Amino acid sequence: MDNKPVYFLGTYGTGTTPTTLPRMDKGGSNTHGTRIDVPCPDMVAHYQGTMGGVDTFDHLRAAYTCRLKMRGKWYHYLFWWVVESGIVNAYVLYKHNPFLKTIAHAHFRLQLALVLMSKCAVASG
């Protein structure tokens, strides 16, 4: 509990095993800004340790979305979500390759679009 109680429902851990997480102290002026260990269930510690990947994926997918306004066609939304997810996953894999020079996400998407368009032009011509 930092500010309000938080409720979890999950399949990991029991939720009763105590552990601690470091937090910034929001106390008085003498202790403000120091780190303290806050007790919490093991489920909270696991969530805090592994949530970064989902947040990064959502941020990269939302930054340059190719989704268009669609009316009532749920499968169109699903199709574009799969396409965007593939692009983001390709970029993440590209960034983790130590032999390639890392480029910005926008430049990666532009290069990917140019390569795919050139492949389509060669295939159709």
C-alpha positions in Angstrom: 0.0 0.0 0.0 1.6 3.2 -1.2 -1.3 5.6 -1.2 -4.4 3.3 -1.6 -4.9 -0.5 -1.2 -4.2 -2.5 -4.4 -5.9 -5.8 -5.1 -4.4 -8.5 -7.3 -5.8 -11.6 -8.8 -3.3 -13.9 -10.4 -1.8 -17.4 -10.8 1.7 -16.5 -9.6 2.6 -17.0 -6.0 0.3 -17.2 -3.0 0.1 -13.6 -2.3 0.8 -14.3 1.4 4.6 -14.6 1.2 6.0 -11.3 2.5 8.8 -9.5 0.7 10.0 -5.9 0.4 10.3 -3.3 -2.4 12.3 0.0 -2.2 10.3 3.1 -2.3 10.9 6.8 -1.8 9.9 8.1 1.6 7.2 10.6 1.5 7.6 11.5 5.1 8.6 14.8 6.8 11.4 17.1 5.7 14.1 15.1 7.5 13.5 11.9 5.6 12.0 13.1 2.3 13.8 11.6 -0.7 15.4 8.7 1.1 14.7 5.1 0.1 12.9 2.8 2.5 11.9 -0.9 2.2 8.1 -1.3 2.1 6.6 -4.7 2.9 4.4 -6.3 0.2 3.2 -9.7 -1.0 5.5 -11.6 -3.4 2.9 -11.2 -6.2 3.4 -7.4 -6.2 7.2 -7.7 -6.3 7.0 -10.1 -9.3 4.6 -7.7 -11.1 6.9 -4.7 -10.5 9.9 -6.6 -11.7 8.3 -7.8 -15.0 5.9 -5.1 -16.1 8.5 -3.1 -18.0 8.3 -5.1 -21.2 4.5 -4.6 -21.6 4.8 -0.9 -20.9 7.6 -0.6 -23.5 5.6 -2.5 -26.1 2.5 -0.4 -25.5 4.6 2.8 -25.8 6.3 1.8 -29.0 3.0 0.5 -30.6 1.2 3.7 -29.7 4.0 6.1 -30.8 3.5 5.5 -34.6 0.2 3.7 -35.0 -1.0 2.8 -38.5 -4.5 2.1 -37.4 -7.2 3.9 -39.3 -10.8 4.7 -38.2 -12.9 1.6 -38.8 -16.6 1.2 -38.3 -17.9 -2.0 -36.9 -15.2 -4.2 -38.4 -13.5 -5.9 -35.4 -11.3 -8.0 -37.6 -9.8 -5.0 -39.2 -8.7 -3.7 -35.8 -7.3 -7.2 -35.0 -5.4 -7.3 -38.3 -3.8 -3.9 -37.8 -2.9 -4.8 -34.2 -1.1 -7.9 -35.4 0.8 -5.8 -38.1 1.8 -3.2 -35.5 2.8 -5.9 -33.0 5.0 -7.5 -35.7 6.7 -4.2 -36.5 7.3 -3.4 -32.8 8.7 -6.9 -32.2 10.9 -6.7 -35.2 12.3 -3.3 -33.9 12.9 -4.8 -30.4 14.8 -7.7 -32.0 16.8 -5.3 -34.2 17.8 -3.2 -31.2 19.1 -6.3 -29.3 21.4 -7.4 -32.2 24.9 -6.3 -31.1 26.2 -6.4 -34.7 23.8 -3.7 -36.0 24.0 0.0 -35.4 20.8 1.0 -33.6 18.5 3.5 -35.3 15.5 5.4 -34.1 12.1 3.7 -34.1 10.6 6.1 -36.7 13.6 5.6 -39.0 13.3 1.8 -38.6 9.6 1.9 -39.6 10.4 4.1 -42.6 13.2 1.7 -43.8 10.9 -1.3 -43.3 8.2 0.4 -45.4 10.6 1.2 -48.2 12.0 -2.3 -48.2 8.5 -3.9 -48.3 7.4 -1.5 -51.1 10.5 -2.3 -53.2 9.9 -6.0 -52.7 6.2 -5.6 -53.9 7.4 -3.6 -56.9 9.9 -6.3 -57.9 7.3 -9.0 -57.4 4.6 -7.3 -59.5 6.9 -6.1 -62.2 
